[in-house]
Structures are given as structure tokens and as C-alpha cells.
Amino acid sequence: MAAAVERTDELVREYLLFRGFTATLKQLDVEIKADKEKGFRVDKIVEQLQQYVQSYDLTALRDYWSYLERRFFSRLEDVYRPTVNKLKISLYRYYLVYTVQTSRNDKTQEFFLKQALELQNQAEWKEWFVLPFIPNPESNPTFGTYFSRQWTDTFIVSLHNFLSVLFQCMPVPVILNFDEECQRSNFLQEENETLRQKAEYYRMKKEEPQQQQEEEELVLHHKLPSYVTNMDRLGDSEL
């Protein structure tokens, strides 16, 4: 979808410029630069979440995830709610692990102070409130897994895949289908041209033996005396 969105944005820009709607064009460019959906580019959305984690911006991280929930996740069927909730839990744990790994215990404690009301009654977080007070949590049986590179990579890939599938399956406005229809039309034209060339090739291959035979007969008639051409009509007595 990202490619179609980018192409459609360019078409809209071109149309606004053609119509002389320069003020609207400027506003469009401003809003595109501030686009939280990043043109539906999943890599950019995941990258933005990681930037908030790496800058210890918990407020921006929560707000951005809340935006994604309102904009996209809330429209999903209930069967997908556990997956969304699991990704949110993993995102927060990813943030906490990063604060510990970078020795920012103040940010670790800040997280629990700000999130206490939301998380204190959730079973998934029951054991995590002691994290700021445990020395070497990466060696602790409860938390060790979350400090591994494998867990981090698995979470990032899972988040990326979930968003990719979500964007591929969501309904889109008609204008976004225009680019897809153009691509499909071009593909069909190329396929038809390929089939035409194959048909022409096989037709020429089929005609080659007949053409070769005709050429051989012409050569034969050219080299022999004229009476040989009519030998099939001569009687044995004339031979």
C-alpha cells in the first residue's frame, strides 16, 4: 500500500498545482510531513516507535501507540484484540529493558510511576514492579528472556508483520485503487504482447518447412531442362 499512497499523493499534488490551488497544496505538504501514519510505511512506523524508546520519551510512545489503536486497531474484529494487547505489553517491556540496559534507573522508576494505575491490576505486570530494585535483572529467571537479542528481534519482526498484514487487508478509498488498476492494465498489455510474439513465432516456425519445400522446388526447376518439369505427363514410349 505504501507505494500506492506515495503515487496518489503525487497525483493529488499535480492536480492541485494544475488547478492553481497553491494554498491547499502547501497545507497538504505540511500535513504529509506531520503524517503519523508515515504514508503507511511499516518500517517508518516501527522506526518511530524505536526512536521514542531510545529517547526515553514515554509520553510520546504512549500517545503514538494510542493513536495507532484509535486509527487502526479499534476497527479490527475482537478476535485480534489479544494480539494487539500482547504487542502493547511487549512494547512497554521493550522500553523498560532499554532503560535498564542503558543504566537509566530513573526512567525505569518513572515508567512504573506513570503506568501504575493502568498496569497494577494486570496479571502480566504483577512481577515487573520489582524490576527497578533487582540487581542484574538480565540474569534473573523472570526477566532474563527479555534481555536477549532474540526476544527483541522477535518482537520487532512480529510488530512489523502485524502492521503489514493490517495495512494490506484494510479497505482503501477508490483513488488508491487507481494506481493498482493502472499497474494491472500495464501487466495485461505486456502479457498480451508476449503471447502475441509467441504466437507469431510458432506461426513462422510452422511455415518454415512449407517455404523451404517451395524454395527447393524452385531451385530444381531452375537447374533442369524444361521438359523434365512435365515428365509426369510423358508416356513411357516417349522416354
C-alpha positions in Angstrom: 0.0 0.0 0.0 2.9 2.4 0.7 3.8 2.7 -2.9 0.2 3.4 -3.9 -0.2 6.1 -1.3 3.0 7.8 -2.4 1.9 7.7 -6.0 -1.5 9.0 -5.1 0.0 11.8 -3.1 2.0 12.9 -6.1 -1.1 12.7 -8.3 -3.0 14.9 -5.9 -0.1 17.4 -5.8 0.0 17.5 -9.6 -3.8 18.1 -9.7 -3.7 20.9 -7.1 -0.9 22.6 -8.9 -2.7 22.3 -12.2 -5.8 23.8 -10.7 -3.9 26.6 -9.1 -4.8 25.6 -5.5 -1.4 26.6 -4.1 -2.7 27.2 -0.6 -4.2 23.8 -0.4 -1.0 22.3 -1.8 1.0 24.0 0.9 -1.3 22.7 3.6 -1.1 19.2 2.1 2.7 19.2 2.2 2.5 20.4 5.9 0.2 17.6 6.9 2.2 14.9 4.9 5.3 15.9 6.8 3.5 15.5 10.1 1.8 12.3 9.0 1.8 9.8 11.9 0.9 7.0 9.5 4.1 7.6 7.6 2.4 7.0 4.3 1.6 3.5 5.6 5.2 2.6 5.5 5.5 0.0 8.2 9.3 0.3 8.5 8.9 4.0 9.3 6.2 3.4 11.9 8.3 0.8 13.7 11.3 3.1 13.5 9.3 5.9 15.1 8.4 3.7 18.0 12.0 2.7 18.5 13.1 6.3 18.4 10.7 7.2 21.2 12.1 4.2 23.2 15.7 5.3 22.6 15.0 8.9 23.6 13.2 7.7 26.8 10.1 9.6 25.6 7.4 7.6 27.4 4.7 10.1 26.8 5.2 10.2 23.1 5.5 6.4 23.0 2.1 6.0 24.7 0.5 8.7 22.6 1.7 7.2 19.4 0.5 3.7 20.3 -2.9 5.2 21.4 -3.1 6.9 18.0 -2.5 3.5 16.2 -5.1 1.9 18.4 -7.8 4.6 17.6 -6.9 4.8 14.0 -6.4 1.1 13.1 -6.6 -1.4 15.9 -10.1 -0.4 17.1 -11.5 -1.4 13.7 -10.3 -5.0 14.0 -12.6 -7.8 15.0 -12.5 -8.8 18.6 -10.5 -12.0 17.8 -7.4 -9.8 17.2 -7.6 -7.9 20.5 -5.4 -10.4 22.4 -2.7 -9.9 19.7 -2.9 -6.1 19.9 -2.7 -6.3 23.7 0.3 -8.6 23.6 2.1 -6.3 21.2 1.5 -3.3 23.6 2.8 -5.3 26.6 5.9 -6.2 24.6 6.4 -2.6 23.5 6.4 -1.4 27.1 8.7 -4.2 28.2 11.0 -3.4 25.3 11.1 0.2 26.7 11.8 -1.0 30.2 14.6 -3.3 29.2 16.2 -0.5 27.2 16.1 1.8 30.3 17.8 -0.9 32.4 20.4 -1.8 29.7 21.4 1.9 29.4 21.6 2.3 33.2 18.7 4.8 33.4 17.1 3.5 36.6 15.4 6.9 36.9 13.5 6.2 33.7 12.6 2.7 34.8 11.0 4.0 38.0 9.3 6.8 36.1 7.6 4.2 33.9 6.0 2.5 36.9 5.0 5.7 38.5 3.2 6.9 35.3 1.8 3.5 34.4 0.9 2.2 37.9 -2.8 2.8 37.7 -3.1 1.1 34.3 -0.9 -1.9 35.0 -1.2 -2.7 38.7 -4.3 -4.9 38.2 -3.0 -6.7 35.1 -1.6 -10.2 35.8 1.1 -9.8 33.0 2.7 -7.0 35.1 2.5 -8.4 38.6 6.1 -9.4 38.8 7.5 -6.5 36.9 7.1 -3.8 39.6 10.2 -5.1 41.3 12.4 -4.7 38.2 13.9 -1.3 39.4 15.1 -2.9 42.6 16.7 -6.1 41.2 20.4 -6.2 40.6 21.4 -7.8 37.3 17.9 -8.5 36.1 19.3 -9.9 32.9 20.4 -12.9 35.0 17.0 -13.3 36.7 14.9 -16.2 35.6 11.8 -14.0 35.4 13.3 -11.2 33.2 16.3 -12.9 31.6 14.5 -13.8 28.4 13.5 -10.2 27.7 17.1 -9.0 27.8 18.1 -11.4 25.0 18.7 -10.2 21.4 16.5 -13.0 20.2 13.4 -11.7 22.1 14.0 -8.1 20.9 14.3 -9.2 17.3 11.2 -11.5 17.5 9.2 -8.6 18.9 10.2 -6.1 16.2 9.6 -8.6 13.4 6.2 -9.6 14.9 5.2 -5.9 15.2 6.3 -5.3 11.6 4.5 -8.3 10.2 1.3 -7.5 12.1 1.2 -3.9 10.7 2.0 -5.1 7.2 -0.9 -7.6 7.2 -3.2 -5.0 8.7 -2.5 -2.4 6.0 -2.8 -4.9 3.2 -6.2 -6.1 4.4 -7.8 -2.7 5.3 -10.4 -1.2 2.9 -9.0 1.7 0.9 -10.6 4.6 -1.0 -11.3 4.3 -4.7 -8.5 6.7 -5.6 -5.9 4.4 -4.1 -7.1 1.6 -6.4 -6.4 3.7 -9.4 -2.7 3.1 -9.2 -3.3 -0.6 -8.8 -5.7 -0.7 -11.8 -3.1 1.1 -13.9 -0.5 -1.5 -12.9 -2.9 -4.3 -13.7 -3.7 -2.8 -17.1 0.0 -2.5 -17.9 0.6 -6.0 -16.8 -2.2 -7.3 -19.0 -0.8 -5.4 -22.0 2.6 -6.8 -21.5 1.3 -10.3 -21.1 -0.8 -9.9 -24.3 2.2 -8.6 -26.2 4.3 -11.6 -25.0 1.5 -14.0 -26.1 1.3 -12.3 -29.5 5.0 -12.6 -30.0 4.9 -16.3 -29.1 2.0 -16.9 -31.5 3.9 -15.2 -34.3 7.0 -17.2 -33.5 5.1 -20.5 -33.7 3.3 -19.4 -36.9 6.7 -18.7 -38.6 8.1 -22.0 -37.3 5.1 -23.8 -38.8 5.5 -22.1 -42.2 9.2 -22.7 -42.5 9.0 -26.3 -43.8 6.5 -25.3 -46.5 8.6 -22.3 -47.5 11.7 -24.4 -47.6 10.0 -27.0 -49.8 8.8 -24.3 -52.2 12.3 -22.9 -52.4 13.7 -26.4 -53.2 11.2 -26.9 -56.0 12.2 -23.5 -57.5 15.9 -24.5 -57.4 15.0 -27.8 -59.0 13.1 -26.2 -61.8 15.9 -23.7 -62.4 18.7 -26.3 -62.8 17.0 -29.0 -65.0 15.8 -28.7 -68.6 12.3 -27.6 -69.2 11.0 -30.9 -70.4 11.8 -32.5 -67.0 9.2 -30.3 -65.4 6.5 -32.1 -67.3 7.9 -35.6 -67.0 4.8 -36.8 -65.1 2.7 -36.2 -68.2 5.1 -38.0 -70.6 4.3 -41.6 -71.8 6.8 -44.4 -71.4 7.1 -44.6 -75.2 8.4 -41.1 -75.4 11.2 -41.9 -72.9 
